[in-house]
Amino acid sequence: MDDDEKLVGVISLRSLIVWPDEAKVADVMDTNLITVTPSDDQEDVARLMADYNFVSIPVVVKDHLVGTITVDDIVDVIDEEAAEDYSRLAGVDVVTLEENPFKSAAKRLPWLVGLIFLGMGTASVINNFEGLVSQASILAVFISLITGTAGNAGTQSLAVSVRRLALKETSSLIKMLMTEVLIGAMIGATAGLTIFLVVWIWKANMLLGVAVGLAMGVAILVANVAGSFIPLVMDKIGVDPAVASGPFISTLSDLTSVIIYFNIAGLFISHFVSA
């Protein structure tokens, strides 16, 4: 620090060891300062230290040194942030583990109750297609298969999207949307083709296989885009993207998958009504 007690440079342990004993501090210190302030977000500080491989970083206020943050502090921060993000993705608090079963239930119930109402939307859609199912009961066999696979795809996409946001590895919404559409299309086409062959061989009905395979492919595409796009939009409007938890995306995928499945199946109903 200078005479005004302002930070003017830092010296690493390596420099102290390598430079000769007669060297002056001014010759050894690094004046290209990278500092943080007390108001900086702890996650941003952790990312900064990881980017530069720092073992410590100065904390300054108007160039005056007020403290330091060490790598040991950052390890704790990373652990806290990871636990918090996982809690939101899972829709349950894993940071504070309650011994009291009543308090634990009270923390988990809000998400579950909310998802019940969203799930009722799925049940309502299925009820609206009751006539279609009564004509071809074989359709009911594949409901859980399509909704489950699409939900898994949406959860995977959600995890990748939230991770990208955490690492600030985001570009324009349009570019990321196009990327996810391409990824979803490839995954959906592969999964759809696979289930098409399985159903065709299993039920000896090619058109039934086409209907199920096409529905699965489109459902996965929609779930993949939703799982990545919803967190991005939430981040843009200032809402924590981790709030779009895995259970929420999975339940939303159930709703969209059922709509897609029965609408596509309706186009082929006359061809496998006797299946």
C-alpha positions as CSV (number, residue, x, y, z in Angstrom):
1,M,0.0,0.0,0.0
2,D,1.1,3.6,-0.6
3,D,1.2,6.5,1.8
4,D,-2.5,7.0,1.4
5,E,-3.1,3.4,2.4
6,K,-4.3,2.5,-1.1
7,L,-3.6,-0.9,-2.6
8,V,-1.0,-0.5,-5.3
9,G,0.1,-4.1,-5.9
10,V,0.3,-7.7,-4.7
11,I,3.1,-10.2,-4.3
12,S,2.7,-13.9,-4.8
13,L,4.5,-16.5,-2.7
14,R,6.2,-17.8,-5.8
15,S,7.7,-14.3,-6.5
16,L,9.0,-14.0,-2.9
17,I,10.8,-17.4,-3.3
18,V,12.2,-16.8,-6.9
19,W,13.3,-13.2,-6.6
20,P,16.7,-12.4,-5.0
21,D,16.8,-11.2,-1.4
22,E,18.0,-7.7,-2.3
23,A,15.0,-7.1,-4.7
24,K,12.6,-4.3,-3.7
25,V,8.9,-4.8,-3.2
26,A,8.2,-2.4,-6.0
27,D,10.1,-4.6,-8.4
28,V,8.4,-7.8,-7.3
29,M,4.8,-6.8,-6.9
30,D,2.2,-7.1,-9.6
31,T,0.4,-3.8,-10.2
32,N,-2.2,-5.3,-12.6
33,L,-4.7,-5.6,-9.8
34,I,-7.8,-7.8,-9.9
35,T,-9.9,-7.0,-6.9
36,V,-13.5,-7.3,-5.6
37,T,-15.7,-5.2,-3.4
38,P,-17.8,-6.2,-0.3
39,S,-21.0,-5.8,-2.4
40,D,-19.9,-8.3,-5.1
41,D,-21.9,-11.5,-5.4
42,Q,-20.0,-14.4,-3.7
43,E,-20.7,-16.7,-6.7
44,D,-19.1,-14.1,-9.1
45,V,-16.1,-13.9,-6.8
46,A,-15.8,-17.7,-6.8
47,R,-15.9,-17.8,-10.6
48,L,-13.3,-15.0,-10.8
49,M,-10.9,-16.9,-8.5
50,A,-11.4,-20.1,-10.5
51,D,-10.7,-18.3,-13.8
52,Y,-7.4,-16.9,-12.6
53,N,-6.4,-19.8,-10.3
54,F,-6.0,-17.3,-7.4
55,V,-5.4,-18.6,-3.9
56,S,-6.6,-15.3,-2.5
57,I,-8.0,-12.0,-3.8
58,P,-8.1,-8.5,-2.2
59,V,-11.3,-6.9,-1.1
60,V,-11.2,-3.1,-1.6
61,V,-13.4,0.0,-1.1
62,K,-12.2,3.0,-3.2
63,D,-8.8,1.3,-3.6
64,H,-8.4,0.9,0.1
65,L,-7.8,-2.7,1.3
66,V,-10.5,-3.9,3.7
67,G,-9.9,-7.6,3.6
68,T,-9.0,-10.7,1.6
69,I,-10.9,-13.8,0.4
70,T,-9.0,-17.1,0.4
71,V,-9.5,-20.2,-1.6
72,D,-10.7,-22.0,1.5
73,D,-13.6,-19.4,1.7
74,I,-14.4,-20.0,-1.9
75,V,-14.7,-23.8,-1.4
76,D,-17.4,-23.2,1.1
77,V,-19.2,-20.7,-1.2
78,I,-19.1,-23.2,-4.1
79,D,-20.5,-25.9,-1.8
80,E,-23.3,-23.6,-0.6
81,E,-24.2,-22.5,-4.2
82,A,-24.3,-26.0,-5.5
83,A,-26.5,-27.2,-2.7
84,E,-28.9,-24.2,-3.2
85,D,-29.1,-24.9,-7.0
86,Y,-29.7,-28.6,-6.4
87,S,-32.5,-27.7,-3.9
88,R,-34.3,-25.6,-6.5
89,L,-33.8,-28.1,-9.3
90,A,-35.3,-30.9,-7.1
91,G,-38.0,-28.6,-5.6
92,V,-36.9,-29.4,-2.1
93,D,-34.6,-27.8,0.5
94,V,-31.4,-29.9,0.9
95,V,-29.4,-27.0,2.4
96,T,-31.2,-27.1,5.7
97,L,-32.0,-30.7,6.7
98,E,-34.9,-30.7,9.2
99,E,-35.1,-33.4,11.8
100,N,-38.8,-32.6,12.4
101,P,-40.9,-34.5,9.9
102,F,-43.7,-31.9,10.1
103,K,-41.4,-29.1,9.2
104,S,-39.9,-31.2,6.3
105,A,-43.3,-32.0,5.0
106,A,-44.3,-28.3,5.2
107,K,-41.3,-27.3,3.0
108,R,-42.0,-29.9,0.4
109,L,-45.8,-29.6,0.2
110,P,-46.0,-26.2,-1.7
111,W,-44.2,-27.6,-4.8
112,L,-46.1,-30.8,-4.7
113,V,-49.5,-29.2,-4.3
114,G,-48.8,-26.8,-7.1
115,L,-47.7,-29.7,-9.3
116,I,-50.9,-31.6,-8.5
117,F,-52.9,-28.8,-10.1
118,L,-50.6,-28.8,-13.2
119,G,-50.9,-32.6,-13.2
120,M,-54.7,-32.3,-13.2
121,G,-54.3,-30.5,-16.5
122,T,-52.7,-33.6,-17.9
123,A,-55.5,-35.8,-16.5
124,S,-58.1,-33.4,-18.0
125,V,-56.5,-33.7,-21.4
126,I,-56.6,-37.5,-21.2
127,N,-60.2,-37.4,-20.2
128,N,-61.0,-35.3,-23.2
129,F,-59.5,-38.0,-25.4
130,E,-61.4,-40.8,-23.6
131,G,-63.4,-41.5,-26.8
132,L,-60.2,-42.0,-28.7
133,V,-58.8,-44.4,-26.1
134,S,-62.1,-46.3,-26.1
135,Q,-61.8,-46.8,-29.8
136,A,-58.2,-48.1,-29.6
137,S,-57.3,-49.1,-26.0
138,I,-53.8,-49.9,-27.2
139,L,-53.1,-46.2,-27.1
140,A,-53.2,-46.3,-23.3
141,V,-50.2,-48.6,-23.2
142,F,-47.8,-46.0,-24.4
143,I,-48.9,-42.9,-22.4
144,S,-46.4,-43.4,-19.6
145,L,-43.6,-44.3,-22.0
146,I,-43.9,-41.1,-24.0
147,T,-44.5,-38.8,-21.1
148,G,-41.7,-40.3,-19.1
149,T,-39.1,-40.1,-21.9
150,A,-40.1,-36.6,-22.8
151,G,-39.9,-35.6,-19.1
152,N,-36.4,-37.1,-18.8
153,A,-35.3,-35.2,-21.9
154,G,-36.7,-31.9,-20.5
155,T,-34.9,-32.4,-17.2
156,Q,-31.6,-33.1,-18.9
157,S,-32.0,-29.9,-21.0
158,L,-33.0,-27.9,-17.9
159,A,-29.8,-29.1,-16.0
160,V,-27.6,-28.1,-18.9
161,S,-29.3,-24.7,-19.3
162,V,-29.0,-23.8,-15.6
163,R,-25.4,-24.8,-15.7
164,R,-24.7,-22.6,-18.7
165,L,-26.3,-19.7,-16.9
166,A,-24.3,-20.3,-13.8
167,L,-21.1,-20.3,-15.8
168,K,-22.3,-17.2,-17.9
169,E,-21.8,-19.3,-21.0
170,T,-24.8,-17.9,-22.8
171,S,-25.3,-16.1,-26.1
172,S,-28.4,-14.7,-27.8
173,L,-31.7,-16.4,-27.1
174,I,-32.3,-17.0,-30.8
175,K,-28.9,-18.8,-31.2
176,M,-29.4,-21.0,-28.1
177,L,-33.0,-21.8,-29.1
178,M,-31.9,-22.9,-32.5
179,T,-29.1,-25.1,-30.9
180,E,-31.6,-26.7,-28.6
181,V,-34.1,-27.3,-31.4
182,L,-31.3,-29.1,-33.4
183,I,-30.3,-31.2,-30.3
184,G,-34.0,-32.0,-29.5
185,A,-34.6,-32.9,-33.1
186,M,-31.6,-35.4,-33.2
187,I,-32.6,-36.9,-29.8
188,G,-36.3,-37.1,-30.8
189,A,-35.6,-38.6,-34.2
190,T,-33.3,-41.3,-32.7
191,A,-35.8,-42.1,-29.8
192,G,-38.8,-42.0,-32.2
193,L,-37.2,-44.3,-34.7
194,T,-36.2,-46.7,-31.9
195,I,-39.7,-46.9,-30.5
196,F,-41.2,-47.2,-34.0
197,L,-39.2,-50.3,-34.7
198,V,-40.0,-51.8,-31.2
199,V,-43.8,-51.2,-31.5
200,W,-43.9,-52.4,-35.2
201,I,-42.2,-55.7,-34.2
202,W,-44.0,-56.1,-30.9
203,K,-47.5,-55.3,-32.2
204,A,-47.0,-56.2,-35.8
205,N,-48.6,-52.9,-36.8
206,M,-46.5,-50.4,-38.7
207,L,-48.9,-47.5,-38.5
208,L,-49.2,-47.8,-34.7
209,G,-45.4,-47.7,-34.6
210,V,-45.4,-44.6,-36.8
211,A,-47.9,-42.8,-34.5
212,V,-46.1,-43.7,-31.3
213,G,-42.6,-43.0,-32.7
214,L,-43.7,-39.6,-34.2
215,A,-45.4,-38.6,-31.0
216,M,-42.3,-39.4,-29.0
217,G,-40.0,-37.6,-31.3
218,V,-42.1,-34.4,-31.3
219,A,-42.7,-34.6,-27.5
220,I,-39.0,-34.9,-26.8
221,L,-38.3,-32.0,-29.1
222,V,-40.8,-29.8,-27.3
223,A,-39.6,-30.9,-23.9
224,N,-36.0,-30.3,-24.8
225,V,-36.7,-26.7,-26.0
226,A,-38.9,-26.0,-23.0
227,G,-36.3,-27.3,-20.6
228,S,-33.6,-25.0,-22.0
229,F,-35.7,-22.0,-23.0
230,I,-37.8,-21.4,-19.9
231,P,-34.7,-20.9,-17.6
232,L,-33.2,-18.5,-20.2
233,V,-36.4,-16.4,-20.2
234,M,-36.6,-16.5,-16.4
235,D,-32.9,-15.3,-16.2
236,K,-33.7,-12.5,-18.7
237,I,-36.6,-11.2,-16.6
238,G,-34.5,-11.4,-13.3
239,V,-36.0,-14.6,-11.9
240,D,-33.7,-17.3,-10.6
241,P,-33.7,-19.9,-13.4
242,A,-33.3,-22.8,-10.9
243,V,-36.9,-22.1,-9.8
244,A,-37.9,-24.0,-13.1
245,S,-37.2,-27.1,-11.1
246,G,-37.0,-30.7,-12.5
247,P,-40.4,-31.7,-11.1
248,F,-42.0,-28.6,-12.8
249,I,-40.4,-29.3,-16.2
250,S,-41.3,-33.0,-15.9
251,T,-44.9,-32.3,-15.1
252,L,-45.1,-29.7,-17.9
253,S,-43.7,-32.2,-20.3
254,D,-46.4,-34.7,-19.3
255,L,-49.0,-32.2,-20.3
256,T,-47.5,-31.3,-23.6
257,S,-46.6,-34.9,-24.4
258,V,-50.2,-36.1,-23.9
259,I,-51.6,-33.4,-26.1
260,I,-49.1,-34.2,-28.8
261,Y,-49.6,-38.0,-28.5
262,F,-53.3,-38.0,-28.8
263,N,-53.5,-35.5,-31.6
264,I,-51.0,-37.5,-33.6
265,A,-52.8,-40.8,-32.7
266,G,-56.1,-39.3,-33.8
267,L,-54.7,-39.0,-37.4
268,F,-54.0,-42.7,-37.5
269,I,-56.9,-44.0,-35.4
270,S,-58.7,-45.7,-38.3
271,H,-55.7,-47.8,-39.1
272,F,-55.2,-49.5,-35.8
273,V,-58.7,-49.3,-34.2
274,S,-58.8,-53.1,-34.0
275,A,-55.3,-53.4,-32.5
